[in-house]
Amino acid sequence: MEMQHLAPIMFGALVVAMLVGFPVAFTLAGLGLGFGAFAISQGFFPEAFMANLPLRLFGIVSNELLLSIPFFTFMGALLERCGLAEDLLDGTGQLFGGKPGGLGFAVIVVGAILGAITGTVAASVIAMGVISLPIMARYGYNMRYATGVIAASGTITQLIPPSLVLVVLADQLGRSVGDMYLGAIGPSLLQTVLFLLFTLAVAVFRPQWVPALPESARTLRGWPLWRKVLWGMLPSIVLIFLVLGTLFMGLATPTEAGALGAVGAMVLAAMHKRLNRTLIWQAMDATMRVTTMVIFILLGSSVFSLVFQGVDGNIWIEDLMSHLPGGPVGFLIAVNIFVFFLAFFLDFFEIAFIIVPLLAPVAEKMGIDLVWFGVLLCVNMQTSFMHPPFGFALFYLRGVADQIYKSGAIARPIASRDIYLGAIPWVVMQLMLVAVVIFWPQSVTYWLDKEAKVDPDAVRIEMQIEDTGESTDALTPAEEGASAPETGEGVDAPPSFDVPPPEDQAASGAGSARVAR
């Protein structure tokens, strides 16, 4: 076997192993070690090449950036159970509930706010499903719209900072977390606006699907209603500033911002009188499970990628992707179609650790801004939560709907068909956003600091030499030859300059030079 054939075989074996359903982390590590041993036996690279593996693994576990993942996960796990979502949904639901589609507007707005303070999709979908789904079912909302808006609003969390996916993508792309967060602001706002416009269209053309709440359901009015809304929103805004504001202003690193968020979440839980030993233990347990999963997948993908690069897999990917028609735009369209279908079977962490390291070098060589590239992939990977029938948000909602029915909060069970069909319009809107980000890169780059560009042709170098008053009469050729040192026949002697010592320069300014751009 020739070495150039091994990279496609490795990639095909990975796809087959994924479809079998074996745990991803161990699949990646096992395939990497197995193909590494085969490559050494065939002489494709020496045994010493695998000595890089311990260094890579140690670099992962000592990466301070990844320490922000448990902080953000702990923050989200606390806020999922502390009662903040209930206050937000109750207040905004009554504020917007008097109009058709009011509960839908409330779910979208609260989903965006929760996304900015929790960073986890599961927390948002479960919290909003438990609270708003019984109310929507009780007051006659179309179940396809209701389940779709709850699942879609929860997936905004993946795109709105401080998303865990953006942290992982920043690490894989070699860009700062702050730049990834700033780049995601524009698409996340556009996504929220798209959802609100769709709900407005449903309220206008199908008002019977999203009826207004009756007067009996809106128990608060005037200042008590606004006080409840503010009680839910103001602490959230303060927490958002602690996490994102300090990061954007350069006052804290991502890890420090995550620690501030974890402390702020505990304070919010205490304000809602929910902070206790059980809550903290549950949050720590969830944090341990998520963090362990992420690190093990990252370790396994590092083993696989090392061997894949050792057999020139990166060159194979580059040749494969760089010859697509359409240049950078064609490359981006092909990559997003590939990631869209891959997300049917893989989690967003798996895509980030397996696919992104293979595609990022190609994108950089084609002149594509890697922050734009990372945010674009994050927008696309939102759909991994909404794909019928494999979307994780749909799984979460399916479990919530069953629990709600068993508790007697709704009269009849919610069919899986309604959940899956209800997700389709929202997936279409997410794909519309992918197209917008591809053809309008300023939606991402507008928020980033512009790099200073230097024109080499405009650079001038000026030297100012003090006039010493000595004679500068030209020497005759004979005098010049006599005074010149012997440097060898046919070789001109280099010019010499008398440079005074530093203390003389400071006193007289002689020999000073200035460089102006």
C-alpha positions in Angstrom: 0.0 0.0 0.0 1.2 3.5 -0.8 1.0 6.2 1.9 -1.3 8.5 0.0 -4.0 5.8 0.1 -3.9 5.5 3.9 -5.4 8.9 4.7 -8.7 8.2 2.8 -8.9 4.7 4.4 -8.5 6.2 7.9 -11.3 8.7 7.2 -13.6 6.0 5.8 -12.9 3.8 8.8 -13.7 6.7 11.1 -17.1 7.2 9.4 -17.9 3.5 9.6 -16.9 3.3 13.3 -19.1 6.3 14.1 -22.1 4.7 12.5 -21.6 1.5 14.5 -22.2 3.6 17.6 -19.0 2.9 19.7 -18.0 5.8 22.0 -16.4 8.5 20.0 -13.4 9.2 22.2 -12.3 5.6 22.3 -13.0 5.2 18.6 -10.8 8.1 17.7 -8.0 6.9 20.0 -8.2 3.3 18.9 -8.2 4.1 15.2 -5.3 6.5 15.7 -3.1 3.9 17.5 -4.1 1.1 15.2 -3.3 3.0 12.0 -0.2 4.4 13.7 1.2 1.0 14.3 0.4 0.0 10.7 2.1 3.1 9.3 5.2 2.4 11.3 5.3 -1.2 10.1 5.0 0.0 6.5 7.8 2.6 7.0 5.5 5.6 6.4 7.0 7.4 9.4 9.5 6.3 12.1 8.6 5.2 15.6 10.1 8.4 17.0 7.2 10.3 15.3 4.8 8.8 17.9 6.9 10.4 20.7 5.0 13.6 19.9 1.8 12.0 21.3 2.6 12.5 25.0 3.6 16.1 24.4 0.3 16.7 22.6 -1.8 15.1 25.3 0.1 17.0 28.1 -0.5 20.2 26.1 -4.3 19.5 26.1 -4.6 18.8 29.9 -2.4 21.8 30.7 -4.3 24.2 28.4 -5.7 27.0 30.7 -8.3 28.0 28.1 -10.1 24.7 28.5 -10.4 25.4 32.2 -13.2 27.8 31.3 -15.4 24.9 30.1 -16.2 23.5 33.7 -16.8 27.1 34.9 -19.3 27.8 32.2 -20.9 24.4 32.6 -21.2 24.8 36.3 -22.8 28.3 35.8 -25.4 26.9 33.4 -26.2 23.9 35.6 -26.9 26.2 38.6 -29.0 28.6 36.6 -31.0 25.8 35.1 -32.3 24.9 38.6 -32.3 28.2 40.5 -35.6 29.5 39.4 -34.3 32.3 37.1 -36.0 30.9 34.0 -39.3 30.6 35.8 -39.2 34.3 36.8 -38.2 35.4 33.3 -40.8 33.4 31.5 -43.6 34.2 33.9 -42.9 38.0 33.7 -42.3 38.2 29.9 -45.2 35.8 29.2 -47.7 38.0 31.0 -46.1 41.1 29.4 -46.5 39.8 25.8 -49.4 37.4 26.4 -52.2 39.8 25.6 -51.4 39.6 21.9 -51.5 36.6 19.5 -48.1 34.9 19.6 -47.2 36.6 22.8 -46.0 33.4 24.5 -43.9 32.7 21.4 -42.2 36.1 21.6 -41.6 35.5 25.3 -40.0 32.1 24.8 -37.7 33.5 22.1 -36.6 36.5 24.2 -36.1 34.4 27.3 -34.2 31.8 25.2 -31.8 34.5 24.1 -31.3 35.8 27.6 -30.7 32.4 29.0 -28.3 31.7 26.2 -26.2 34.7 27.3 -26.0 33.5 30.9 -26.1 29.7 30.7 -24.2 28.7 27.6 -25.8 25.2 27.5 -28.6 24.1 25.2 -29.9 21.4 27.5 -30.5 23.9 30.3 -32.5 26.3 28.1 -34.6 23.7 26.3 -35.5 21.8 29.5 -36.2 24.9 31.6 -38.4 26.5 28.9 -40.1 23.2 28.0 -41.1 22.5 31.6 -42.5 26.0 32.2 -44.0 27.1 28.9 -45.1 23.9 27.2 -48.0 23.2 29.6 -49.2 26.8 29.3 -49.1 26.7 25.5 -51.0 23.4 25.5 -53.6 24.7 28.0 -54.4 27.8 26.0 -54.7 26.2 22.6 -51.3 26.8 20.9 -50.5 24.7 17.9 -48.3 21.9 19.2 -46.0 21.9 16.1 -45.3 25.6 16.6 -45.0 25.3 20.4 -42.5 22.5 20.4 -40.6 24.1 17.5 -40.2 27.5 19.1 -39.1 26.0 22.4 -36.4 23.8 20.8 -35.2 26.5 18.4 -35.0 29.1 21.1 -32.9 26.7 23.2 -30.4 26.2 20.4 -29.7 29.9 20.2 -27.7 29.2 23.3 -25.0 27.5 21.2 -24.4 30.7 19.2 -24.8 33.4 21.8 -21.7 34.0 24.0 -20.6 32.5 26.3 -21.2 29.4 24.3 -19.1 26.3 25.1 -18.9 25.6 21.3 -17.2 28.9 20.7 -14.6 28.2 23.4 -13.8 24.9 21.8 -13.7 26.4 18.3 -11.4 29.2 19.5 -9.0 26.5 20.9 -9.1 24.5 17.7 -8.7 27.4 15.3 -5.9 29.2 17.4 -8.0 32.3 17.8 -8.9 34.2 21.0 -12.2 33.4 22.8 -12.9 37.2 22.9 -12.7 37.4 19.1 -15.0 34.4 18.7 -17.5 35.9 21.1 -17.5 39.3 19.4 -17.9 37.7 16.0 -20.9 35.7 17.2 -22.8 38.8 18.3 -24.1 39.7 14.9 -25.3 36.3 13.8 -26.9 35.6 17.2 -28.9 38.9 16.9 -29.9 38.0 13.3 -31.0 34.6 14.4 -33.2 36.0 17.2 -34.7 38.6 14.8 -35.5 35.8 12.2 -37.3 33.8 14.9 -39.3 36.8 16.0 -40.3 37.7 12.4 -41.5 34.1 11.8 -43.6 34.3 15.0 -45.0 37.6 13.9 -45.9 36.1 10.5 -47.6 33.2 12.2 -49.5 35.6 14.5 -50.7 37.6 11.5 -51.6 34.8 9.0 -52.4 32.0 11.5 -53.6 33.7 14.7 -55.6 30.6 15.7 -52.3 28.7 16.1 -50.9 31.2 18.6 -53.9 32.7 20.5 -53.6 35.5 23.1 -53.8 34.6 26.7 -57.2 35.2 28.3 -57.6 38.0 30.9 -57.9 35.4 33.7 -54.4 34.1 32.9 -52.8 37.5 33.2 -52.9 38.1 36.9 -50.3 41.0 37.0 -50.6 44.5 35.6 -48.9 47.8 35.9 -46.0 48.2 38.3 -46.2 44.7 39.8 -45.8 43.2 36.3 -42.9 45.4 35.5 -41.3 44.7 38.8 -41.5 41.0 38.1 -40.0 41.4 34.7 -37.2 43.6 36.0 -36.5 41.1 38.9 -35.9 38.5 36.3 -33.9 40.6 33.8 -31.7 43.0 35.9 -29.7 40.2 37.7 -29.3 38.5 34.3 -27.9 41.7 32.8 -25.4 42.1 35.7 -24.3 38.5 35.2 -23.9 39.0 31.4 -21.7 42.0 32.1 -19.6 40.0 34.6 -19.0 37.2 32.1 -18.9 39.0 28.7 -18.2 42.7 29.7 -15.1 41.9 31.6 -13.9 39.7 28.8 -14.5 42.2 26.0 -12.9 45.0 27.9 -9.8 42.9 28.5 -10.3 42.9 32.3 -10.4 39.1 32.5 -9.3 36.1 30.6 -12.0 33.5 29.5 -11.1 31.3 32.5 -11.4 34.3 34.9 -14.7 35.4 33.2 -16.0 31.8 33.7 -15.1 31.9 37.3 -16.9 35.2 37.8 -19.9 33.7 36.0 -19.9 30.7 38.4 -19.8 32.9 41.4 -22.5 35.1 40.0 -24.7 32.1 39.3 -24.4 31.1 43.0 -25.4 34.6 44.0 -28.4 34.5 41.7 -29.4 31.1 43.2 -29.1 32.6 46.7 -31.3 35.6 45.7 -34.0 33.1 44.5 -33.6 31.2 47.8 -32.6 28.0 45.9 -28.9 27.8 46.9 -28.4 24.6 48.9 -26.1 21.6 49.1 -28.3 19.5 46.8 -28.3 22.2 44.1 -24.5 22.6 44.2 -23.9 18.8 44.2 -26.2 18.4 41.1 -24.4 21.2 39.3 -21.0 19.7 40.2 -22.1 16.3 39.0 -23.3 17.7 35.6 -20.1 19.7 35.3 -18.0 16.7 35.9 -19.8 14.6 33.2 -19.7 17.3 30.5 -16.1 18.2 31.2 -14.9 14.6 31.2 -16.7 14.0 27.9 -15.2 17.0 26.2 -11.6 16.2 27.4 -11.8 12.5 26.5 -13.1 13.4 23.0 -10.3 16.0 22.6 -7.6 13.5 23.7 -8.9 10.8 21.3 -9.1 13.3 18.4 -5.5 14.4 19.1 -4.3 10.8 18.8 -6.2 10.4 15.5 -5.1 13.7 14.0 -1.4 13.1 14.9 -1.4 9.9 12.9 -3.6 11.4 10.1 -1.1 14.2 9.6 1.8 11.7 9.8 0.4 10.0 6.7 -0.1 13.3 4.9 -3.8 13.4 5.5 -3.7 17.2 5.8 -2.3 17.3 2.3 -5.0 15.0 1.0 -7.7 17.2 2.5 -6.1 20.3 1.2 -5.9 18.9 -2.4 -9.4 17.7 -2.1 -10.9 21.0 -0.9 -8.8 23.6 -2.6 -9.8 22.5 -6.1 -13.5 22.9 -5.6 -15.2 25.3 -8.1 -16.1 28.8 -6.9 -13.0 29.5 -4.9 -13.4 30.4 -1.2 -17.2 30.7 -1.5 -17.4 27.3 -3.2 -15.2 25.9 -0.4 -17.5 27.4 2.3 -20.7 26.1 0.6 -19.2 22.6 0.3 -17.9 22.5 3.8 -21.3 23.7 5.3 -23.2 21.1 3.3 -20.8 18.4 4.5 -21.1 19.6 8.2 -24.9 19.8 7.9 -25.2 16.2 6.9 -22.5 15.1 9.3 -24.4 16.7 12.2 -27.2 14.1 11.7 -24.8 11.6 13.3 -22.2 13.5 15.3 -22.4 15.8 18.3 -21.2 19.4 17.9 -18.1 18.7 20.1 -17.2 15.7 17.9 -17.4 17.8 14.8 -15.3 20.6 16.3 -12.6 18.2 17.4 -12.5 15.9 14.3 -13.5 18.1 11.3 -12.4 21.6 12.2 -8.6 20.8 12.6 -8.7 19.2 9.1 -10.5 22.1 7.4 -8.9 25.1 9.2 -5.5 25.0 7.5 -7.2 24.9 4.1 -9.4 27.9 5.0 -6.4 29.8 6.2 -4.5 29.2 3.0 -7.4 30.4 1.0 -7.4 33.7 2.8 -10.6 33.0 4.8 -10.7 34.8 8.2 -10.7 32.0 10.8 -13.0 33.8 13.2 -15.6 34.2 10.4 -15.0 30.5 9.5 -15.5 29.4 13.1 -18.6 31.4 13.7 -20.1 30.2 10.4 -19.5 26.6 11.5 -21.1 27.3 14.8 -24.2 28.7 13.1 -24.3 25.5 11.0 -23.8 23.2 14.0 -26.9 24.7 15.6 -28.9 22.5 13.2 -27.3 19.4 14.8 -29.7 20.1 17.7 -32.8 20.4 15.5 -32.3 17.6 12.9 -35.3 15.3 12.9 -35.0 12.6 14.2 -31.5 12.9 15.7 -31.5 16.4 17.2 -30.6 16.5 20.8 -32.9 19.4 21.5 -35.8 17.3 20.2 -34.7 14.4 22.5 -34.7 16.8 25.5 -38.1 18.1 24.5 -39.4 14.6 24.0 -38.4 13.7 27.5 -39.9 16.9 29.0 -43.2 16.3 27.1 -43.5 12.8 28.5 -42.9 14.0 32.1 -45.4 16.8 31.7 -48.1 14.4 30.5 -47.4 12.0 33.3 -47.7 14.8 35.8 -51.2 15.7 34.5 -50.2 19.2 33.4 -51.5 18.5 29.9 -54.6 16.5 28.9 -53.1 14.4 26.0 -49.6 13.3 25.1 -47.6 15.2 22.5 -46.9 13.1 19.5 -43.3 12.7 18.3 -44.6 13.5 14.8 -45.5 17.0 16.0 -42.1 17.6 17.6 -40.2 16.5 14.4 -42.4 18.3 11.9 -42.5 21.4 14.1 -38.7 21.6 14.0 -38.5 21.8 10.2 -39.3 25.6 9.7 -36.8 26.5 12.4 -34.1 24.4 10.7 -34.8 26.2 7.5 -34.3 29.6 9.2 -31.0 28.4 10.7 -29.9 27.4 7.2 -31.0 30.8 5.9 -28.6 32.4 8.5 -25.8 30.1 7.3 -26.3 31.6 3.8 -26.4 35.2 5.2 -23.1 34.7 7.0 -21.4 33.2 3.9 -22.4 36.0 1.6 -22.2 38.8 4.2 -19.0 38.2 6.2 -19.4 41.7 7.8 -22.1 40.2 10.0 -19.2 38.6 11.8 -16.2 40.8 11.2 -17.9 44.1 11.8 -17.6 43.6 15.6 -14.0 42.7 15.5 -11.1 45.1 15.9 -9.7 46.0 12.5 -6.0 45.1 12.1 -3.7 48.0 11.2 -2.5 47.6 7.7 1.0 48.9 6.7 1.8 49.7 3.1 5.4 48.8 2.5 5.6 51.4 -0.4 4.7 54.2 2.0 7.5 53.4 4.5 10.3 56.0 4.4 13.6 55.8 6.3 15.3 59.1 7.1 18.7 59.5 8.7 19.9 62.8 10.1 23.6 63.1 10.6 25.0 66.1 12.4 27.3 68.4 10.4 30.7 68.3 12.1 32.2 71.1 10.0 35.1 69.0 8.7 36.2 69.4 5.1 34.4 67.1 2.7 36.7 67.9 -0.3 36.9 64.9 -2.7 40.1 63.0 -2.7 42.1 62.3 -5.9 42.2 58.8 -7.1 45.8 58.5 -6.0 45.0 59.8 -2.5 42.0 57.5 -2.3 44.0 54.5 -3.2 46.7 55.4 -0.6 44.3 55.9 2.2 42.1 52.9 1.5 42.9 49.7 3.4 43.9 46.6 1.6 40.8 44.5 1.1 41.9 42.2 -1.7 42.3 42.7 -5.4 39.1 43.9 -7.3 37.1 44.2 -4.1 35.8 47.6 -2.9 36.3 48.3 0.8 33.1 48.9 2.7 32.5 52.4 4.0 33.4 53.1 7.6 31.7 55.4 10.1 33.1 56.8 13.3 30.4 56.3 15.9 30.9 58.2 19.2 30.4 56.3 22.5 26.8 56.5 23.9 27.7 59.2 26.4 29.0 61.5 23.7 25.8 60.8 21.7 23.6 61.8 24.6 25.6 65.0 25.0 25.9 66.2 21.5 23.2 64.3 19.6 25.8 63.2 17.0 25.0 60.2 15.0 21.4 60.2 16.0 19.0 58.6 13.5 15.3 58.7 13.2 13.0 56.3 11.4 9.6 57.6 10.3 6.8 55.6 8.9 
